[in-house]
């Protein structure tokens, strides 16, 4: 019998890449590949890349330098190691990757990884193989379903891609160029995925997309469904007790999504809604297509429908031309909304984007690095204080926790609240997969510690934490 080949995938960046990595594993399983955590023993190493973070390409080439050494060592041992670069850097850089790193065998964009078996077979001829076109066929219809054992091994929470790409063309963003325009999967395909996951022990689904609330997939009658309607339907799938979605654009929050938060207990009261800046001048330069007041009104619509709802966001500090007043507008927005947590970054140009061209054309627009550092520290300090306040608000309350796995401490089980706060209790392992009430006794950094308030599971989450209007929640 031929021994299995070993596959190591290193993913960078977003939730979509986590999902894509799992689907690559599923795609390569029929080819005899099994995962390994050790790149040194792998027969195939895939770098699943992200182009959002600063110096993404340089980090990939640095990693490829380390992999070249591993590949040479494997050859000396008489073993062949293949290297593939997938994801958004692959899409953006294309042939430049194989030009600069001759040890790379396959370069494949995020819309073509279902073709990995074919590409690897072609690479065995010795020539590097590159596929970065946007294919006509739907990749999801070509992907094999994950095996039940693989689903169970991944735990009780799972991502499901419902939408890819973006049509917004924010001036700082490469997504329309690396992931393409907005495409939504058919309702039936998503329902099949969710049912399969639920049948194999998954209890929480996070619907993901670059602009997930722009979802407009085709229903059985041929009519386009909104994300809100999809959530209503998925809430009826037996076994699914929690539904989440990410990432949303403020312009695409419609009434059906607001109503889903009002009417569906399984839809968690936690929304990641990126704003990027609180300055209308900067928002216009970013081509965000909304003003700060529009964003605040959207937050108010959510809160009216679901008073216990909490928010996280994304912020860019030091966008070209940002003044101290622009930054003060951002701090004012954060203070007014009171976030549960946020991702904040210093602006870094992405080649080919309008913002990069803008800064290159007028170097006076560039915000000095020291100024960006200082602004980022102030913003993160404010958000961290809000997050800590939200965490402290849970102490003494009884909250619903979906238990996920054994914790590091013997006898301890960890799960997450409706707001994604990690919560630890001393309990038997058979509570994994159940939603149980936990009385919170203390807080250690970002983690809650408590005790089971009941030994009985609930089929749906109970009322979320009672939070003062001025105190937001926490991030994991």
N, C-alpha and C positions, 0 to 999 in steps of 0.2 A: 504494500500500500504506500502511495506517495505521501510523505509527511506534509502537513499544511504549511503554506508559506506565511510568513509573518509580516504584518502591516502596522506601521506606526504613522499616526496622523497628528500633526501639531497644528492647532487652530489658533488664529488670532482674531481679536475684535468681537463682532456682534453676535447676538443670539442666532441669527441666520446661519452664521458659519458653524456654530455648534450643531445645529440641525443638519446642515449640509455634510458635516463630517460623519454623522451617524448614517446618512444615506449613502455616502461613499463606502462605508463599511458594509452596508447591506448589498450594495452593487457588486462589491468584490468578493463577498462570501461565496457565491457560486463558482468563483474562479479558484477557490481553495485557500483564500486568505483568512487569517485570524488575527485579531488585534494583539499588539504588544505595547507595553508602556516604555520599553527600552529600544531607542532608535538604533543602538549598536548591533542588536541582533535581528533587525528587520531586513526582509528581502525587498520591501518597498516602503519608502518614506515619502509622505505627502505633506507639503507645507500648504495649509489652507489659509490663504492670506487675506488681509483686510487693508484697504487703502485709505481708511478714515483717519487713523492716527498719524502723528507727526513722524516724518522720515520713515514711512512704511517700507518703501522700496529698499532703503539702505539696510534696514533691519533684516529683510529677507535675504539680501546678498551676503550679509554677515553670517546668517545661519547657514546659507549654502556653502560658505567657506568651511564651516565646521563639518558639514555633511560630506564634503569632498574628501576630507581626511578619513572619515568613517568608510566611505566607499572604497578608497584605496586600500585600507586595512582589510576590508572584506575580500577584495580581489586577491590580496596576498594569502588569505586563508582558503582561496579556491571557491569563494562564494560570491555570487552576483547580487549587487544591491542596485535597485532602480530608484531614481529620485524624480518626483513630480512636483510641480508648483501649480496649485489650483487657486481659485478665488479671484478677488478683485485686482490684486497686483498683477496676477497672471493676465487678466483681461486688459489691464492698462499698459503693461510693458511688452507683452507678446514676445516677439523674436529677440528683443533686447535681453531677455533673461538667458536664453541659450547662447547668445553672443558673449555675454559677460561671464556665464557660468557653464562651461562646456560639459560639466558632469550631469547637468539636468537632462533627463530623458523625455519628459512629457511636460508640456505647458497647456493647461486647460482652464478655460473661463468658467464662471459660476453657472452658466446656462448649459454647459456641455459635459458635466462630470458623469452623467449617465453613460457616456461613451468611453469611460476609462478602460474597460476590458479591451475594446477595439484599439484604443490608442496605445495601450501597453503592448499588445500583440504587434502592432506596427513598429514600436520602438525597438523590438527585439532584432530588427534588421540592422540596427546600429545607427540610424539617423534620428535626430531629435524630432519629436512630433509635437506640433502646435495646433490647438483648436481653440480659437477665441472669437469665432463668429457667433452671432445670435441665431440659433437654429430655428427653422420654421416649426418643427414638431415640438409638442409639449414634452419637456423632459420628465415631468412627473408621471406621465402615462408610460414611460419607458423604464422607470425605476422598479426594481423588484420590491415586493412588500417585505418589511423586516420579519425575521423569524420570531415566533413566540418567545423563545429563550432569550433572544437579543432584547426584546421589549422588556421582559421581566428583569433582565440584568441592569437596565438603565434606570430603574426606579419607578416611583409612583407618580412622578411629574414628567410631562413630555411637551416638546414644541411640535406644532404643526404649521407648516407654511401654507398660508392661504392666498398670499399676494406677493409679487416681486416687482422691483423696479419703481421708478418715480418719475412723474411728469412735471414736478414743481420747478426744477432747475434753479435751486438756490445757488447764488453765485460762488459760494465756498465749497460746494459739494460735487463729488465725482460719481455719485450713485447712478445718475442717468446714463453715464458713459460706460460704467462697469457692469451694471445690472440691467440696463435697458429701460424701456418705457414700462408703464404700469400694466401688469397682466394679472388677472385673477383666476384662480382655479375654480372649476365647476363645483357647485354645492355637493353633488353626489359623491365626488371623489374625496372631498374633505370629510363628509359623513362616514364614508367607508374607512378612512384612516382613523378617525376618532373611535368608531366602534371596535376596530381591531385592537387599538390601544387599550380601550376599556375592558375588552374581553381578556386581556392579559395583565390586568392589575393596575393599569394607570388610572389615577383618580383626579388628577389635575391637568388641564390642557391650557397651554399658552399659545394662542393664535399669533403668528408672526408674519411680518412683511415690512419692507422698507417704508411703506406708507399704508399701514394695515387698515386704517379706517376709510381708505379710498376703495376698499373691497367692493367689487361689483360682479361677482361670479354668477354664472348662469344656473338658474333653478330648473326643476323638472319641466316646467311649462315654457321654458325659454326666456322667462323674465329675469332681469338682473336682480340679485338680492343685495341688500346692504349688509354691513357688518352687524348691525343691531339685529336684523332678522336672522342672520346666521347664528348669532349667540342664542337667541330664543330657541332655535331648533336644536342646537347642540346640548342645551340644558336638559333636554328630554332623553338623552342617551343614557341608558342604565349604567350605573357605576361611576359616572362623572359627577363629582361633587363641587369642583371649583373650575371656573373659567377666567382666563386673563387674556390680554392682547397687548401687543407692542410691535412697532412704535407708531404713534399717531401724529398727524399734522393738524394744527388748530383749525385750518380752513375746512377740513373734511369731517368735523363733528356734526352729525345730523341728529334730528329728533329721535330717530329709531335707536341710536346709540345711547342717548340720554335716557330714553325709556327703558332700555335694557338694564341700566344701573338702578333704575327705580323699581323695576318689576321682577327681576330675576335674582333670587337669593344666591345662586351659584356664581354670578358675576361679581368678582371681588371689588371692593370699594377702593381701588388703588389704580391710578391712571398715570402713565408716563406720557407727558405732553410737552415736548420740547418747544421752547420759545426763542432761545439763542441770545436774545438781547431785550432790554426794556426800553431801548431808545427807538422811537419811530424813525429817526433819520438813519440809524444803522439797519433797522429792519427793512427799510426801503432799499438800502444799498445791498442787502443780502438777498433781495427779491423774495422775501418771505410771504408777501401777499396778504399780510395782516398787520394791523397796528397794535400797540400795547393794550389799548382800550378794548379792541376786539378780543384779544386773548383773555383779558380779565372777565369780559362778559361770558366767554365760553366756560371759564372756571365757575362763574356764578350759576350758570345753567346746570352744571354737574351738581353743585352743592345744593341747589334748590331741590333737585330730584333725589339726591342721596346725601343727606346732611353729614353723614359720617365719612364721606369720601376724603381721600388724601391724594397728594400729587407729588410726582418727581418730574425733573425736567433736564434739559441740556442747555449749557451756556457756552458761548465763545467770547473770550476776553481778548481785546486787542485787535479786533477786526480793522482792516485798513481805514484810517480816518477817524477811529474812535477817540473822542475827546473825554476829558474828565467828567463833563456834564453828561455825555452819553453813558458813561459807566455809572454815574450817580443815578441815572434813570433805571439802570438794571438793578442796582441795590434797592431802590425804592419799590420796584415791582416785586422783588423777592420778599421784602419786608411786608408788603401788602398781602401777598398770597400765602406766605408761610408754608414752605415746602417740607415734604417728608424726607427729601434727599435730592441730590442732583449730581450729574456729571458735568464738570466744568473744565474747560481746556483753553490754553493759549492758542490764538490763531496761528496756523501754519499753512502756507500756500500749497495748493494742489495743482501741479502742472496742467495747463489747458483749461482751468476754470476761469471765469470772468474776474473773480476777485484777485487771483494771482496776476492776471494781465493788468488789472487796475493798479496794483501795487508796483508792478514792474514799470509801468508807464509813468507813474508819478511816485517816485520814491519818498516824497514828503508825506505820503499817506501812511507809511509804515510806522507802527507804534514801537518805540524802543523796547528792547527785551527787558530791561530793568523795570520799566513802567508796567509791562504785561505781568511780570512776576509779582509786583506789588499789588496790582489790581486782583490778580487771581487769588492771592493770599487773603485779601479782604473779603472777596466773594465767598471763598470756601469757609472762612471763619464764620460768616453769617449763616451759611447753610448748615454747617456742623452744629452750631448752637441750636438751630431750629430742630435738627434731627435729634439731638440729645434731649431736648425738651419733649419731643414726641415720645421717645423711648421711656422717659421717666413717667409719662402720663399713664403708662400701662401698669405700673406697680400698684398692687392692691386690687386690680381688676381681674375678672374672670373672662378669658378670651378663648375663641375657638382656634385650635391648632391642628393642622393636618400633619401627621407624623410621617417622616420620610425614611429615617435610617438610624442605625446605632451611632452614638456620638463617640468621641475619643475616650471619655471617662467611662470605665466599666460600669455597666448597669444603667447608663444614661441613654435616653432616646431623644433625638432632635427632630423638630418639625418647624413649620412656619405658620405665622398668624395670617390673617386676611391681608395684612399690609407687608408681607414678606419678611417680617422680623423673625430671626431664628429664635426658637424657644426650646429650652432643655428641661427634661424631667427625668426623675428616676422611675423606671417602669419596665415591664417585660417587653420583649421584642415583638410580641404579637399585636401590639397597638399600631405597628407600622401599617400605613394605608388607611387608618381611621382618622376621622375628625372628632376630637374630644375637647371638652372644656378644661382649661388650665387656669388655676389661680396664680398670678404672677407675684413672686415674692421679692425679686431683686433684679438688678441690671448689672451686667458686666460688659462694659464697652458697648457693642452693638447687639449683644445677645441677652434675651430674657431668660430668667430661671424661675421655675415654679413647680407646682405639684398638681397632679390630676385632681380635678374637682368631681369627677364621676368616672365609673368604669364602663359606662355605656357609650357606644359610638352614636354619632348622629349622621343622618343621610344627607343633610344640607347644613351649610354653615349657619350658626346663630347670629344674633345681632353683633356687629363689630364693636370694637372698643369705643367707649364714650370719650371723646376728645374735646377739650376746650377749643373754641374757635381760633384762638391765637396760638395754639400749639400744634405743629405738624407731626407727622409720623416718622418712621425710620426706614432706612435702607439696609439691606443685608450687608 
